[in-house]
Amino acid sequence: MADIVIKNVSFTYPNGHLAVENINLEIKQGENVAIVGQNGAGKTTLVKMMNGLNKPTLGDVFVGDKNTRDYTTAQISRSVGYVFQNPDDQIFHSTVEEEVRFGPAYFKLPLEEENRRVEYALEITGMDEFRNTNPFDLPLSIRKFVTIAAVIAMDTDVMIFDEPTAGQDIDGNRRLAHILEALHEKGKTVITISHDMEFVASYFDRVIVMATKHLVREGTPKEIFWDFDSLEKAMLKQPYVSRVCKALGIEGNVISVDEAVDRILNK
Amino acid sequence: MSTIMECKNVTYQYPLTDKPTLKNINIKIEKGKVYGVVGENGAGKTTFCAVLRGFAPSFYQGELQGEVELEGKNIVEYGGDISTRIGYVFQNPFTQISGVKDTVYEEVCYGLENFGVPVDEIDRRVREVMKLTNIESLAMQNPFEISGGQMQRVALASVIVLEPDVLVIDEPTSQLDPEGTESVFEVIKAMKEKHKTIVLVEHKIDLIAEYADEVIVFKDGEIVAHGPTEDILSDMSLLKKGVNLPQVAVLCSKLKEKGLPLEKIAVTDKEAVRVIEKALKERG
């Protein structure tokens, strides 16, 4: 179990740039959370503190009972996996399978367990068909799934996906949704950064809104996407279907197409 | 409107591959229009862009059959001058940044310097474009030390500053937040107002619905649909061909299925509000 507790946390980069300021946040084991906000709001800096890649300049980050200050990134990353925004920052093997196998092999698990994890990760991400392919022969959007598979194979309690929806087509988004659901069922904590508001509205229980280094608000998608004050602060927009309902004067904080259909027909 | 570019029976195969990536492409691109190019990843969208600009086959090698024409003349005949006529913004901004300039300002100047434009004019045009693309504050930064989203805007600026007649833009907003994305579309709109022709690959379908005049749908290397934006994006059968459709179009389609008599399937939120309001009023 690895609840994440962030207490009065600020982070300043070595060049003096303050990226995150005084954030308090708790994410329980098993939650499925989206983080939204503008480029430069501090989203990536914040999540990198959750797996120890960044250590807070002020305040404390706890993963389970471990204060990340007292442990190395390698130790923390046994509990918290992070999929980089740019897959090319992460990939360094010449086949998809080797890339995915690296993590579990590093843990020196029994071979049977190592194989089980590798096969599960390849299958759930749809990367089994590319197992012998060089990751760099795959398009960027598919390469992202290789890095997701590599982190899933580590079988950490918490998994962080940084902008997995960037450049994805409809099939890629469906595949992501399927992965999120399967991990959630296994009791994993999944934290996803995304700019795709329709995707966030459809697949998450809890949304964290960040703007200019701060946490603006957290809540359910229904709460967030009808809180115009928070949306404005974070320069975000409602999903399109919500915009239509708003203009039509439909109540009920609609965020999905099916809900909108019901509400409009019963108006 | 007049045809500015045309593909005639174009088939293209990359080197070391066993089948063509583009198959029998026939299309006329009309001057002054914005074309949205959509379809699943791997369908041939980026290759289509590379063929329009002539990178395939001149740079990527491989084999091209058929003809790609600019104003009735094969693009091969333009030689190096083609770069003054067709601008190309790469999907990956890392590919675009020259690597020989130390600041964003110099990077945006680079193309005009190569064209031998007078210094005063370079400065004027670069300042104007940096303002338009909202990168003025980055002027003195190293182009490789800015964020992915910022780099995408620098890449776009360094191409539109050349004022080519045709702009081919491959997924310019993949790294951008919603606000940054809309600002890129505003830039595209401004280019359209200058009568530029724009071919744009983009997954954010709701924005294609708002800004594109026509949509071209690729699947498995072929054009499977092409026409006015509203006609194409209201066709629910495309969902089965790997094409995302605007959320409001799906909404309208479902309302219609359930018996609400909408005059059409709208593809933008404003149109959706109008047709739904009208249908509700008529229903009483």
Interface residues (C-beta under 8 A of the other chain):
Chain A: G37 Q38 N39 G40 Q85 N86 P139 L140 S141 I142 E163 A166 G167 Q168 D169 I170 D171 G172 N173 H195 M197 E198 M235 L236 K237 P239 Y240 V241 R243 V244 A247 L248 V257 D258 A260 V261 I264 L265 K267
Chain B: G39 E40 N41 G42 Q91 N92 S147 G148 G149 Q150 E171 S174 Q175 L176 D177 P178 E179 G180 T181 H203 D206 L239 G242 V243 N244 P246 Q247 V248 V250 L251 K254 L255 K258 G259 L260 D269 A272 V273 I276 E277 L280
